[in-house]
Amino acid sequence: MKLDKNRPANDPAHDPVTGPAGGPARRQPLIIDQPALQGRSSRRWSTAFTLLFWLLWFALWIPVINLGAWLLGHEPLLFSPPELFSGRHQFWMMVTWHVVVIAMIPGTLGVWAMYNLVKFKGKERRVLPHSLSLEDTAVWFEVDPQALVRWQRSRRLVIHFAGDRIHAVGVAPPPTPP
């Protein structure tokens, strides 16, 4: 299934549950389970940002690693020339480093928020999804439609999943008031 950048996210004509143009329902893989369904540039950007933020995440742990080394009686392990760690200068360098790290945390979240703002500006994604018919829901979960009607009418269900499939369903009696 090719993705069309111009179609809305809730377009029923290409719905992964009901099929093209409301045809017979069939189960198709979700894009999160099949990254190959994404466009090439989208995958590259996603990989680049993932790598960048993993590197940034590691960099934010450097002060903790240095503190652990110091507590164990060693010199700080990362980014610490020995001449910087003596007396008052050491204190002010550590304070500066901690201020930089503390500023980077909301800074990276702000950069990420701006990236998402630019990427999704004018694209309203918070729309109500279309309703699925009883038959489509039964096909999706691979259950009997009559059982699904019974379950919808009951007040309490106990559902056991195995993977992404319903393994067993039990209709529980309503709770008795104390």
VONUMAR-623557 format. One record per residue: x, y, z of N, C-alpha, C in turn; residue in three letters. Coordinates in nm, 4 decimals. Each point is the difference from the previous one (the first is absolute). Layout:
BEGIN
{atom {X,Y,Z},{X,Y,Z},{X,Y,Z},ala},
...
***
This chain:
BEGIN
{atom {0.0849,-0.1167,0.0000},{-0.0849,0.1167,0.0000},{0.0891,0.1225,0.0000},met},
{atom {-0.0122,0.0826,-0.1011},{0.0773,0.1238,-0.0101},{-0.0671,0.1067,0.0845},lys},
{atom {0.0802,0.0801,0.0653},{-0.0538,0.1095,0.0799},{-0.0109,0.1238,-0.0872},leu},
{atom {-0.1097,0.0717,0.0120},{-0.0214,0.1221,-0.0758},{0.0062,0.1164,0.0970},asp},
{atom {0.0970,0.0903,-0.0214},{0.0177,0.1116,0.0927},{-0.1170,0.0977,-0.0046},lys},
{atom {-0.0773,-0.0010,-0.1083},{-0.1076,0.0979,-0.0171},{-0.1332,-0.0465,0.0569},asn},
{atom {-0.0106,-0.1248,0.0414},{-0.1285,-0.0463,0.0507},{-0.0045,0.0162,0.1511},arg},
{atom {-0.1170,0.0318,0.0547},{-0.0125,0.0138,0.1451},{0.0235,-0.1323,0.0706},pro},
{atom {0.0371,0.0086,0.1268},{0.0316,-0.1196,0.0780},{-0.1218,-0.0891,0.0193},ala},
{atom {-0.1208,0.0561,-0.0064},{-0.1199,-0.0798,0.0254},{-0.0792,-0.0261,-0.1272},asn},
{atom {0.0651,-0.0039,-0.1149},{-0.0677,-0.0217,-0.1277},{-0.0512,-0.1431,-0.0063},asp},
{atom {-0.1339,-0.0200,-0.0047},{-0.0525,-0.1361,-0.0020},{0.0284,-0.0734,-0.1301},pro},
{atom {0.0385,0.0723,-0.1067},{0.0259,-0.0650,-0.1281},{0.1246,-0.0884,0.0045},ala},
{atom {0.0896,0.0265,0.0924},{0.1214,-0.0800,0.0116},{0.0219,-0.0440,0.1439},his},
{atom {-0.1055,-0.0397,0.0626},{0.0079,-0.0390,0.1398},{0.0630,-0.1383,0.0131},asp},
{atom {0.0982,-0.0185,0.0911},{0.0624,-0.1311,0.0141},{-0.0928,-0.1071,0.0553},pro},
{atom {-0.1143,0.0396,0.0560},{-0.0919,-0.0995,0.0548},{-0.1035,-0.0406,-0.1036},val},
{atom {-0.0697,0.0982,-0.0596},{-0.1101,-0.0331,-0.0906},{0.0466,-0.0213,-0.1425},thr},
{atom {0.1197,0.0407,-0.0354},{0.0489,-0.0218,-0.1353},{-0.0346,0.1162,-0.0906},gly},
{atom {0.0437,-0.0072,-0.1268},{-0.0236,0.1106,-0.0914},{-0.1480,0.0188,-0.0279},pro},
{atom {-0.0433,0.1247,0.0051},{-0.1372,0.0408,-0.0325},{-0.1040,-0.0804,0.0774},ala},
{atom {0.0301,-0.0320,0.1246},{-0.0968,-0.0697,0.0834},{-0.0243,-0.1437,-0.0404},gly},
{atom {0.0933,-0.0592,-0.0709},{-0.0133,-0.1380,-0.0466},{0.0057,-0.0976,0.1151},gly},
{atom {0.0243,-0.1252,-0.0320},{0.0013,-0.1001,0.1069},{0.1092,0.0279,0.1014},pro},
{atom {-0.0345,-0.0205,0.1244},{0.0950,0.0280,0.1070},{0.1117,-0.1031,-0.0026},ala},
{atom {0.1215,0.0470,0.0220},{0.1146,-0.0891,0.0105},{0.1021,0.0662,0.0903},arg},
{atom {0.0794,-0.0786,0.0614},{0.0990,0.0516,0.0944},{0.1299,0.0266,-0.0742},arg},
{atom {0.0471,0.1249,0.0059},{0.1266,0.0373,-0.0608},{0.0941,0.0463,0.1100},gln},
{atom {0.1299,-0.0105,-0.0225},{0.0934,0.0404,0.1051},{-0.0074,0.1505,0.0262},pro},
{atom {0.0187,0.0362,0.1252},{0.0063,0.1407,0.0359},{0.1364,0.0539,-0.0383},leu},
{atom {0.0089,0.1294,-0.0282},{0.1260,0.0582,-0.0466},{0.1084,-0.0089,0.1069},ile},
{atom {-0.0391,-0.0008,0.1277},{0.1012,-0.0108,0.1055},{0.0635,-0.1388,0.0002},ile},
{atom {-0.0735,-0.1007,-0.0484},{0.0547,-0.1351,-0.0095},{0.0732,-0.0236,-0.1313},asp},
{atom {-0.0207,0.0862,-0.0976},{0.0593,-0.0152,-0.1330},{0.0644,0.1329,-0.0426},gln},
{atom {0.1189,0.0325,0.0484},{0.0626,0.1268,-0.0373},{0.0210,0.0145,-0.1503},pro},
{atom {0.0004,-0.1104,-0.0727},{0.0173,0.0081,-0.1451},{-0.1174,0.0717,-0.0662},ala},
{atom {-0.1127,0.0129,0.0688},{-0.1140,0.0722,-0.0550},{0.0219,0.1507,0.0013},leu},
{atom {0.1001,0.0477,0.0751},{0.0338,0.1425,0.0010},{0.0793,0.0342,-0.1249},gln},
{atom {-0.0026,0.1260,-0.0367},{0.0820,0.0460,-0.1110},{0.1474,-0.0009,0.0384},gly},
{atom {0.0878,-0.0029,-0.1003},{0.1437,-0.0080,0.0252},{0.0506,0.1218,0.0764},arg},
{atom {-0.0404,0.1205,-0.0398},{0.0492,0.1198,0.0695},{-0.0517,0.0048,0.1436},ser},
{atom {-0.1221,-0.0462,0.0213},{-0.0555,-0.0026,0.1354},{0.0800,-0.0943,0.0889},ser},
{atom {0.0377,-0.1162,-0.0540},{0.0811,-0.0948,0.0773},{0.1374,0.0573,0.0298},arg},
{atom {0.0594,0.0702,-0.0979},{0.1333,0.0584,0.0219},{-0.0051,0.1077,0.1078},arg},
{atom {-0.0986,0.0897,-0.0067},{-0.0124,0.1048,0.1014},{-0.0244,-0.0611,0.1367},trp},
{atom {-0.0855,-0.1000,0.0045},{-0.0291,-0.0657,0.1275},{0.1263,-0.0638,0.0575},ser},
{atom {0.0784,-0.0656,-0.0837},{0.1245,-0.0626,0.0459},{0.0991,0.1055,0.0475},thr},
{atom {0.0131,0.1099,-0.0750},{0.0942,0.1055,0.0379},{-0.0393,0.0628,0.1342},ala},
{atom {-0.1282,0.0302,0.0174},{-0.0434,0.0600,0.1262},{0.0134,-0.0983,0.1155},phe},
{atom {-0.0277,-0.1260,-0.0251},{0.0157,-0.1008,0.1051},{0.1459,-0.0074,0.0438},thr},
{atom {0.0922,-0.0050,-0.0949},{0.1423,-0.0049,0.0328},{0.0429,0.1261,0.0751},leu},
{atom {-0.0430,0.1164,-0.0483},{0.0355,0.1256,0.0654},{-0.0470,0.0020,0.1451},leu},
{atom {-0.1223,-0.0409,0.0240},{-0.0524,0.0070,0.1359},{0.0563,-0.1087,0.0901},phe},
{atom {0.0388,-0.1152,-0.0571},{0.0700,-0.0988,0.0818},{0.1369,0.0521,0.0413},trp},
{atom {0.0704,0.0683,-0.0891},{0.1292,0.0596,0.0351},{-0.0177,0.1080,0.1069},leu},
{atom {-0.1046,0.0804,-0.0164},{-0.0274,0.1038,0.0989},{-0.0352,-0.0632,0.1352},leu},
{atom {-0.0769,-0.1077,-0.0023},{-0.0353,-0.0695,0.1234},{0.1252,-0.0507,0.0708},trp},
{atom {0.0941,-0.0562,-0.0762},{0.1251,-0.0462,0.0589},{0.0774,0.1183,0.0588},phe},
{atom {0.0040,0.1126,-0.0727},{0.0735,0.1173,0.0478},{-0.0582,0.0523,0.1317},ala},
{atom {-0.1309,-0.0135,0.0183},{-0.0617,0.0479,0.1234},{0.0377,-0.0875,0.1204},leu},
{atom {0.0495,-0.1200,-0.0230},{0.0412,-0.0886,0.1082},{0.1455,0.0239,0.0409},trp},
{atom {0.0749,0.0794,-0.0741},{0.1415,0.0212,0.0295},{0.0222,0.0522,0.1428},ile},
{atom {-0.0761,0.0990,0.0482},{0.0220,0.0445,0.1385},{-0.0224,-0.1114,0.1030},pro},
{atom {-0.0971,-0.0872,-0.0241},{-0.0254,-0.1098,0.0936},{0.1164,-0.0992,-0.0032},val},
{atom {0.0516,-0.0264,-0.1189},{0.1147,-0.0908,-0.0134},{0.1212,0.0593,0.0717},ile},
{atom {0.0234,0.1286,-0.0191},{0.1117,0.0663,0.0680},{-0.0177,-0.0011,0.1512},asn},
{atom {-0.1218,0.0221,0.0470},{-0.0260,-0.0028,0.1439},{0.0279,-0.1398,0.0554},leu},
{atom {-0.0446,-0.1023,-0.0710},{0.0264,-0.1370,0.0430},{0.1487,-0.0300,0.0060},gly},
{atom {0.0747,0.0468,-0.0995},{0.1455,-0.0205,0.0002},{0.0630,0.0727,0.1183},ala},
{atom {-0.0450,0.1212,0.0263},{0.0545,0.0779,0.1120},{-0.0291,-0.0693,0.1328},trp},
{atom {-0.1235,-0.0528,0.0170},{-0.0360,-0.0684,0.1233},{0.0826,-0.1265,0.0207},leu},
{atom {0.0424,-0.0623,-0.1093},{0.0829,-0.1197,0.0086},{0.1485,0.0332,0.0139},leu},
{atom {0.0317,0.1293,0.0072},{0.1378,0.0410,0.0212},{0.0818,0.0171,-0.1267},gly},
{atom {-0.0652,0.0056,-0.1145},{0.0700,0.0176,-0.1272},{-0.0190,0.1425,-0.0494},his},
{atom {0.0842,0.0366,-0.0923},{-0.0202,0.1283,-0.0679},{-0.1243,-0.0133,-0.0894},glu},
{atom {-0.0683,0.1114,-0.0236},{-0.1147,-0.0071,-0.0925},{0.0450,-0.0587,-0.1342},pro},
{atom {-0.0831,-0.0859,-0.0572},{0.0392,-0.0780,-0.1166},{-0.0155,0.0737,-0.1329},leu},
{atom {-0.1036,0.0811,-0.0114},{-0.0308,0.0597,-0.1300},{0.0119,0.1520,0.0038},leu},
{atom {0.0667,0.0551,-0.0988},{0.0088,0.1447,-0.0187},{0.0498,0.0724,0.1246},phe},
{atom {0.1109,-0.0412,0.0528},{0.0495,0.0652,0.1197},{0.1525,0.0076,0.0000},ser},
{atom {0.0570,0.1022,-0.0647},{0.1446,0.0156,0.0088},{0.0409,0.0188,0.1464},pro},
{atom {0.1091,-0.0618,0.0445},{0.0379,0.0040,0.1425},{0.0227,0.1410,0.0528},pro},
{atom {0.0492,0.0945,-0.0817},{0.0276,0.1335,0.0538},{-0.1266,0.0766,0.0356},glu},
{atom {-0.1180,-0.0426,-0.0493},{-0.1244,0.0692,0.0319},{-0.0567,-0.0405,0.1365},leu},
{atom {0.0511,-0.1088,0.0571},{-0.0575,-0.0515,0.1237},{0.0909,0.0261,0.1192},phe},
{atom {0.0159,0.1270,0.0307},{0.0786,0.0336,0.1188},{-0.0609,0.1237,0.0639},ser},
{atom {-0.0466,-0.0160,0.1209},{-0.0481,0.1127,0.0798},{-0.1249,0.0668,-0.0523},gly},
{atom {0.0033,0.1341,0.0120},{-0.1159,0.0822,-0.0335},{-0.0361,-0.0102,-0.1478},arg},
{atom {0.1003,-0.0099,-0.0843},{-0.0246,-0.0102,-0.1435},{-0.0800,-0.1269,-0.0325},his},
{atom {0.0332,-0.1067,0.0722},{-0.0727,-0.1258,-0.0192},{-0.1472,0.0180,0.0353},gln},
{atom {-0.0261,0.0653,0.1112},{-0.1369,0.0213,0.0432},{-0.0784,0.0769,-0.1054},phe},
{atom {0.0562,0.1114,-0.0493},{-0.0724,0.0819,-0.0966},{-0.0149,-0.0699,-0.1354},trp},
{atom {0.0959,-0.0821,-0.0361},{-0.0140,-0.0766,-0.1242},{-0.1132,-0.1022,0.0129},met},
{atom {-0.0082,-0.0649,0.1146},{-0.1082,-0.0971,0.0208},{-0.1358,0.0697,0.0028},met},
{atom {-0.0071,0.1151,0.0663},{-0.1260,0.0747,0.0024},{-0.0392,0.0389,-0.1414},val},
{atom {0.0957,0.0497,-0.0769},{-0.0281,0.0380,-0.1390},{-0.0473,-0.1203,-0.0802},thr},
{atom {0.0693,-0.1121,0.0157},{-0.0374,-0.1211,-0.0732},{-0.1414,-0.0456,0.0373},trp},
{atom {-0.0334,0.0048,0.1267},{-0.1335,-0.0407,0.0419},{-0.1064,0.0960,-0.0510},his},
{atom {0.0289,0.1286,-0.0021},{-0.0949,0.0971,-0.0546},{-0.0229,-0.0280,-0.1489},val},
{atom {0.1068,-0.0304,-0.0713},{-0.0130,-0.0304,-0.1433},{-0.0860,-0.1246,-0.0203},val},
{atom {0.0256,-0.1039,0.0783},{-0.0771,-0.1237,-0.0138},{-0.1458,0.0241,0.0366},val},
{atom {-0.0219,0.0720,0.1093},{-0.1374,0.0272,0.0419},{-0.0724,0.0847,-0.1046},ile},
{atom {0.0700,0.0918,-0.0643},{-0.0607,0.0806,-0.1058},{-0.0243,-0.0822,-0.1265},ala},
{atom {0.0834,-0.1018,-0.0240},{-0.0168,-0.0816,-0.1201},{-0.1262,-0.0847,0.0047},met},
{atom {-0.0395,-0.0418,0.1171},{-0.1162,-0.0881,0.0102},{-0.1261,0.0693,-0.0532},ile},
{atom {-0.0414,0.1152,0.0548},{-0.1186,0.0644,-0.0590},{0.0290,0.0548,-0.1398},pro},
{atom {0.1278,0.0333,-0.0262},{0.0348,0.0493,-0.1333},{-0.0250,-0.1043,-0.1070},gly},
{atom {0.0398,-0.1249,0.0276},{-0.0240,-0.1051,-0.0991},{-0.1490,-0.0279,-0.0155},thr},
{atom {-0.0741,0.0052,0.1087},{-0.1445,-0.0179,-0.0112},{-0.0626,0.1136,-0.0806},leu},
{atom {0.0510,0.1219,0.0191},{-0.0488,0.1133,-0.0776},{0.0315,-0.0142,-0.1478},gly},
{atom {0.1221,-0.0447,-0.0311},{0.0369,-0.0223,-0.1404},{-0.0893,-0.1078,-0.0606},val},
{atom {-0.0250,-0.1062,0.0741},{-0.0864,-0.1070,-0.0489},{-0.1430,0.0512,-0.0217},trp},
{atom {-0.0486,0.0823,0.0907},{-0.1346,0.0566,-0.0152},{-0.0067,0.0901,-0.1235},ala},
{atom {0.1041,0.0809,-0.0222},{0.0025,0.0866,-0.1188},{0.0054,-0.0833,-0.1279},met},
{atom {0.0778,-0.1070,0.0009},{0.0072,-0.0892,-0.1154},{-0.1388,-0.0556,-0.0319},tyr},
{atom {-0.0704,-0.0483,0.1031},{-0.1340,-0.0534,-0.0217},{-0.0975,0.1084,-0.0445},asn},
{atom {0.0162,0.1200,0.0524},{-0.0863,0.1100,-0.0398},{0.0179,0.0303,-0.1488},leu},
{atom {0.1251,0.0052,-0.0448},{0.0268,0.0268,-0.1410},{-0.0490,-0.1161,-0.0865},val},
{atom {0.0260,-0.1209,0.0442},{-0.0361,-0.1180,-0.0791},{-0.1508,-0.0152,-0.0145},lys},
{atom {-0.0758,0.0266,0.1069},{-0.1433,-0.0256,-0.0017},{-0.0842,0.1270,-0.0049},phe},
{atom {0.0602,0.1143,-0.0298},{-0.0764,0.1245,-0.0049},{-0.1041,-0.0077,-0.1112},lys},
{atom {-0.1236,0.0306,0.0359},{-0.1084,-0.0010,-0.0972},{-0.0556,-0.1388,-0.0293},gly},
{atom {0.0523,-0.1022,0.0631},{-0.0496,-0.1363,-0.0215},{-0.0711,-0.0439,0.1271},lys},
{atom {-0.1292,0.0138,0.0024},{-0.0757,-0.0392,0.1183},{-0.0119,-0.1508,0.0031},glu},
{atom {0.0593,-0.0614,0.0991},{-0.0008,-0.1455,0.0116},{-0.0950,-0.0470,0.1078},arg},
{atom {-0.0554,0.0932,0.0758},{-0.0901,-0.0388,0.1076},{-0.1436,0.0024,-0.0511},arg},
{atom {-0.0340,-0.0976,-0.0813},{-0.1355,-0.0108,-0.0524},{-0.0578,-0.1324,0.0491},val},
{atom {-0.1309,-0.0032,0.0107},{-0.0645,-0.1217,0.0446},{0.0113,-0.1062,-0.1095},leu},
{atom {0.0396,-0.1200,0.0375},{0.0042,-0.1068,-0.1010},{-0.1424,-0.0420,-0.0366},pro},
{atom {-0.0150,-0.0515,-0.1205},{-0.1327,-0.0474,-0.0392},{-0.0336,-0.1272,0.0779},his},
{atom {-0.1276,-0.0227,0.0175},{-0.0449,-0.1164,0.0761},{0.0117,-0.1249,-0.0855},ser},
{atom {0.0372,-0.1081,0.0637},{0.0066,-0.1281,-0.0684},{-0.1313,-0.0733,0.0193},leu},
{atom {-0.0371,-0.0747,-0.1015},{-0.1201,-0.0805,0.0130},{0.0295,-0.1185,0.0917},ser},
{atom {-0.1055,-0.0632,0.0436},{0.0141,-0.1166,0.0866},{0.0798,-0.1097,-0.0704},leu},
{atom {-0.0269,-0.0202,-0.1287},{0.0693,-0.1040,-0.0754},{0.1489,0.0306,-0.0125},glu},
{atom {0.0333,0.1266,-0.0271},{0.1411,0.0382,-0.0122},{0.0733,-0.0186,0.1326},asp},
{atom {-0.0651,0.0349,0.1099},{0.0607,-0.0180,0.1314},{0.0216,-0.1479,0.0292},thr},
{atom {-0.0982,-0.0823,-0.0345},{0.0128,-0.1447,0.0229},{0.1130,-0.0584,-0.0838},ala},
{atom {0.0141,0.0464,-0.1248},{0.1086,-0.0494,-0.0856},{0.1344,0.0436,0.0562},val},
{atom {0.0100,0.1255,0.0459},{0.1270,0.0519,0.0526},{0.0483,-0.0835,0.1183},trp},
{atom {-0.0924,-0.0305,0.0922},{0.0385,-0.0756,0.1191},{-0.0159,-0.1508,-0.0183},phe},
{atom {-0.0471,-0.0410,-0.1178},{-0.0180,-0.1412,-0.0325},{-0.0882,-0.0710,0.1027},glu},
{atom {-0.1192,0.0588,0.0202},{-0.0970,-0.0579,0.0925},{-0.1341,-0.0141,-0.0720},val},
{atom {-0.0898,-0.0761,0.0595},{-0.1333,-0.0223,-0.0551},{-0.0843,0.1272,0.0169},asp},
{atom {-0.0677,0.0479,-0.1074},{-0.0810,0.1230,0.0119},{-0.1114,-0.0101,0.1035},pro},
{atom {-0.0638,-0.1190,0.0139},{-0.1066,-0.0142,0.1005},{0.0577,0.0110,0.1406},gln},
{atom {0.1179,-0.0568,0.0220},{0.0638,0.0119,0.1314},{0.0354,0.1460,0.0273},ala},
{atom {0.0424,0.0702,-0.1037},{0.0352,0.1421,0.0168},{-0.1224,0.0809,0.0414},leu},
{atom {-0.1163,-0.0283,-0.0587},{-0.1237,0.0690,0.0387},{-0.0316,-0.0282,0.1461},val},
{atom {0.0126,-0.1270,0.0421},{-0.0246,-0.0371,0.1396},{0.0951,0.0755,0.0929},arg},
{atom {0.1262,0.0078,-0.0384},{0.0994,0.0675,0.0835},{-0.0288,0.1487,0.0099},trp},
{atom {-0.0451,0.0606,-0.1100},{-0.0296,0.1429,0.0019},{-0.1184,0.0315,0.0909},gln},
{atom {-0.0921,-0.0945,0.0134},{-0.1183,0.0228,0.0840},{0.0264,-0.0276,0.1477},arg},
{atom {0.1042,-0.0750,0.0300},{0.0292,-0.0313,0.1403},{0.0638,0.1213,0.0674},ser},
{atom {-0.0022,0.0000,0.1309},{0.0524,0.1145,0.0734},{0.1451,-0.0182,0.0393},arg},
{atom {0.0445,-0.1242,0.0191},{0.1383,-0.0257,0.0408},{0.0543,-0.1186,-0.0774},arg},
{atom {0.1204,0.0169,-0.0531},{0.0694,-0.1071,-0.0706},{0.1381,-0.0191,0.0589},leu},
{atom {0.0466,-0.1222,-0.0044},{0.1384,-0.0297,0.0339},{0.0611,-0.0537,-0.1287},val},
{atom {0.0943,0.0757,-0.0566},{0.0577,-0.0346,-0.1295},{0.1452,-0.0393,0.0199},ile},
{atom {0.0374,-0.1134,-0.0558},{0.1375,-0.0485,0.0057},{0.0573,0.0045,-0.1414},his},
{atom {0.1133,0.0684,-0.0151},{0.0651,0.0112,-0.1296},{0.1185,-0.0946,-0.0065},phe},
{atom {0.0273,-0.0492,-0.1197},{0.1208,-0.0761,-0.0297},{0.0636,0.0708,-0.1184},ala},
{atom {0.1049,0.0772,0.0263},{0.0580,0.0831,-0.1054},{-0.0940,0.1143,-0.0293},gly},
{atom {-0.0434,0.0113,-0.1264},{-0.0958,0.1049,-0.0345},{-0.1369,-0.0602,-0.0329},asp},
{atom {-0.0243,-0.1213,0.0413},{-0.1262,-0.0679,-0.0253},{-0.0727,-0.0266,0.1331},arg},
{atom {-0.1320,-0.0040,-0.0069},{-0.0798,-0.0336,0.1178},{0.0085,-0.1504,0.0193},ile},
{atom {0.0436,-0.0406,0.1174},{0.0148,-0.1424,0.0309},{-0.1285,-0.0557,0.0617},his},
{atom {-0.0558,0.0725,0.0955},{-0.1226,-0.0452,0.0666},{-0.0746,0.1207,0.0548},ala},
{atom {-0.1333,-0.0117,0.0018},{-0.0843,0.1067,0.0541},{-0.0995,-0.0631,0.0954},val},
{atom {-0.0148,0.0612,0.1159},{-0.0979,-0.0460,0.0968},{-0.0909,0.1145,0.0398},gly},
{atom {-0.1291,-0.0267,0.0075},{-0.0955,0.1017,0.0432},{-0.0078,-0.0096,0.1510},val},
{atom {0.0406,0.1058,0.0678},{0.0017,0.0021,0.1460},{-0.1308,0.0593,0.0515},ala},
{atom {-0.0510,-0.0510,0.1110},{-0.1218,0.0593,0.0568},{0.0305,0.1384,0.0549},pro},
{atom {-0.1017,0.0878,0.0008},{0.0246,0.1342,0.0543},{0.0359,-0.0075,0.1475},pro},
{atom {0.0797,0.0934,0.0472},{0.0396,-0.0043,0.1405},{-0.1197,0.0254,0.0915},pro},
{atom {0.0017,-0.0661,0.1122},{-0.1080,0.0201,0.0966},{0.0388,0.1155,0.0923},thr},
{atom {-0.0938,0.0893,0.0268},{0.0322,0.1117,0.0884},{0.0253,-0.0482,0.1413},pro},
{atom {0.0896,0.0648,0.0729},{0.0323,-0.0431,0.1382},{-0.1133,0.0239,0.0970},pro},
***
